[in-house]
Amino acid sequence: MRIRIWCVLLALCLLPVTGCPGTTTTDNGDTPAEIQVYYFPLDTDPPTLDPAQVTDTVSDKVIRSLFDGLVKHNPDGEIVPAIAESWDIDDTATVYTFHLREGVKFHNGREVIADDFAYSFRRVLEPDTSSPRVWVLDKIMGATAFNQGEVQEVEGINVIDDYTLELTLEQPFAPFLGLMCMSSCYVVPQEVIEGSSDEFASNPSVTVGTGPWILREWEHNNQLVMDANPDYFMGAPKLGGLTYKIIAEPSGRLQEFRAGNLHHTEIPPDLYDEIMSNPEEAALVVRRPLVDVYNLGFNCQKEPFKDNPTLRKAFCYAIDRDYLINTILNGLAVEATGIVPPGIGTYNANLPGYPYNETEARRLLAEAGYPDGEGLPEISLYYDIRPPRPDICQVVKQNLARVGVNINLRPLEWSSFLEAVDAGEPEFFQLTWVADYLDPENFLFVLLHSSQWGPPGNGTRYSSPEFDSLIEQAGIETDTETRWELYAEAERITHEDAPWLPLYWNECAVLVAPEVHGLEISALDRPPVLPSVEIENVWFEE
């Protein structure tokens, strides 16, 4: 569903200058000029701005402002042209031919050609890059051999001419175009990267992409300031500037929104009723369901959870999700019963999940060898410090204490949390994911296949040969109904093995300033970051 926000109130000025809301006065070296700026909240500093290194939603959002790929998702989740104006797929469903637009330019003025995509893809696959997103491109013929240093070129990446790129897969893979939408597949300029070394992802003067916005300034943990790209191939942004404001606390973001210093923000769950009872603020609220999960993960290769699905299920039954959703989140979520959320083709509304049942939790604890938690060591629960994570994990700790399980809470700043999970350090940890594309493969393969251990996505280090085999069959199956059946059976196996403790699927609830028009929120978004929202299509009107 497309969502359009229309003006209902006057907003406060965004900066202490004379002019319209959302404007600031700058000097371009000739005469002062008033430009309209969108003030966009982030809840943490992006760990990277390098498409080859991105693994988190915040980095992904900022990268999507600066770079582009061959294709992208529209707000309805459909795959549409980006730098590739069209593409062909041959009868074997293995050869994809992308026809690039002419005249697309990097921010340094050089035209983008097919060689640039070939370089960018090889860079992700290059062993020295150590990209955690090799899996996005490993379906291409010869990609794995190249990544392992066995060959010098990727056989399946072929430049036909300046505006034609041919990608050949090892075998059919139905979600391949969805993979091409991921920011890991965005094009970067070889001469800039090779001339800037490690500065490419951190120094604004050399962070060169093709995107609608050009990075001018990055004050870490404060803001990223961007100017509109007047030469953007899909048309110059309607606004003159975009500033990402890094504000850690939801309450702080709400305060800034109310002061007129942000153009949107999420609604803190504990203030939702207050906001909805105020007619003026309620008129600014946008809600929609998301393909966004919040769960906990068990490290299946570490004690006490290794080789003990019974213990993992005991934990699953011990959690009061109804309390979490209705008290902590104020109803802005749906209880998760499995891996694949609503909105994805194989969502199974009949999957039983793990309803709150202390009696069953105690029975399974005893069956697992830990009656009433006796003999079970203290278990650390790792999570990132951004609200409402601390409140959620506090409830989990209290719920598990009722059945005799002692939990030590380990809050970490976001980048440190990611590093710990990627390294396999925690035995029990927060597990969040917002879909990159609307296909069950993006959940079941990326997050649970044994080839994805660690940074690629499988933080639980779950391994099941039967599950892997089903996922691999589904990946090459071209009949949609058969694919869906294979994925559904794979999800049933994970329900029995319980590598995850499902909690909830998120719903978006966002306050949007009244002067904002053209803001389209998709199921692939997560507030306040809204990774799929295209601010270049937004305009202000009182």
PyMOL commands that set and color helices and strands:
alter all, ss='L'
color gray80, all
select helices_A, chain A and resi 57-66+114-125+127-129+134-136+143-147+176-180+183-185+190-201+204-206+250-258+269-276+279-282+309-317+321-328+358-367+371-373+389-401+414-422+441-448+450-452+465-476+480-497+535-537
alter helices_A, ss='H'
color red, helices_A
select strands_A, chain A and resi 23-27+32-42+71-73+79-81+84-89+95-100+157-161+164-168+213-219+223-228+241-246+264-266+285-298+333-335+379-384+407-412+428-434+500-512+516-517+539-540
alter strands_A, ss='S'
color yellow, strands_A
deselect
rebuild
show_as cartoon
